[in-house]
Amino acid sequence: MLFYKSIKYNKIHYELLTIFLGIFLTANFIFAQVFSSTKDLVNLGQINPSFLKAYTDVNVIAAWQAVEDADPELRTVKIGIIDSGVDVNHPEFEGVNFGNTPQNARFDHDPTGHGTQVTGIIGANNISAASPSNYISPQMNGVVSGINGLDYVIEHRYDGGPNVFKVLAQIFELSVIEDVDIINISSAFSFSNCSTVLTNIAEGLFFPAIGLYSDVLFVVSAGETTQIVTDAECFLPGALGNNLDNLINVGGLDITGENRWANSPFGDAVNFAAPAVNVYAPRPPFMGESDGQYDEFFGGTSASAPLVAGAAAIIKAIDPADLTPELLSAMGFAGR
């Protein structure tokens, strides 16, 4: 499940909400097998249900069908991703529109494939859409591509390592030059002792860089706690989740999908939480491997954020109005 923060949000309790696009959902929705064959992810789940769990925990399949049943008019949505680059040669990205993504972001600088995994969760292609016979195991599809007829563009930018000033520059480029609707940042900057002075300086950099572009929704990962740093306000840019209406800071849930992931920061700066354990995603090949590899165990809030960004992108495609956590809740996130 996705969780929206309670007013007295703390490390023990996340207020449970039914996940996304509830405006179209009914409480008694029942999975229809006839629908599943047009989605790579569902076909994958029929082979190994555990690969599907993180996605079913956020009701993504139900949301896809509900949107397609409602048949709303859809606009093209542009999604910015600031990460380690993406392996555009992976079969999951064949046919995906990468817009003006520069060459230095069209391969993954991270040996483990962090940027490829994040990008895949959001926008891996769906080869089953045209015909179930197209499906090739163990292919998946991203949250956005599960809606037939939804056109999307991914603008990926390399985060420089990550480097704070590189990320700030990419925020400007994606917001102003590319005019994206959403930016996903699955990296978090923190200080070993959560120094008030250093944190305030960093906030002073990110606040105007993000707040200035109020028409862009920023979805960011909350980070990962250490033995001495656990407060979400010690991690940037997520610390601004309590200050900016156009930023959603995403914490992580454990394997049950109901409890806080042990290493997820907590506090008032966290807005939502999504699965942070065993999120199935594509990755680049390691030495000696062929193309088309997958990670069954991608995790951390780095994996949580793109689940939320993908959901927000679908809503942006339906209604381009600016999104905030409160607006998402008003659009059908019924608490229970």
Summary of the structure (lengths in Angstrom):
residues: 336
radius of gyration: 18.2
end to end distance: 11.3
largest distance: 58.1
contacts: 1262
relative contact order: 0.19
helix: 35%
strand: 17%
